[in-house]
Amino acid sequence: MSTSSSSVERALQAGPSGTWWRDAALVQKIGLTTEQQKKIEDAFQQSRLKLIDLTATLEKEQVTMEPLLAADRPDEAKILVQIDRIAQARAELEIECPDVARISQRVKPGPVGQTEG
């Protein structure tokens, strides 16, 4: 599993505070209707799907960069284009999912789950 995938999984494993509309006591306390819960759940699922797509796009762009950098004679023009594509994919992720983007920026290359202080 890649480092950014583990970041996404941790972000998506929202506990009760992350999925507060599923907490029966809180739902009762604030008077949330079943219809409101469903709307929130639907929006949450759509966000998760968007997050998965954006993260996959970023990972694909990063993987595309690897052989460009490993080439015996790296093509600077191709590398610069790929850097732009990676930056664009990261920007889209940050716009749509700012919390996940912040988490993924703290993850260092290396063993899964290794983070900066």
LINJOLIN-V541161 format. One record per helix or strand. SS is the DSSP state (alpha for helix, beta for strand). FROM is the first residue (numbers start at 1). TO is the last residue. If there is no record, write none. Layout:
SS;FROM;TO  SS;FROM;TO
//
This chain:
alpha;3;12  alpha;20;22  alpha;24;30  alpha;34;70  alpha;76;96  alpha;98;106  beta;107;107  beta;115;115
//
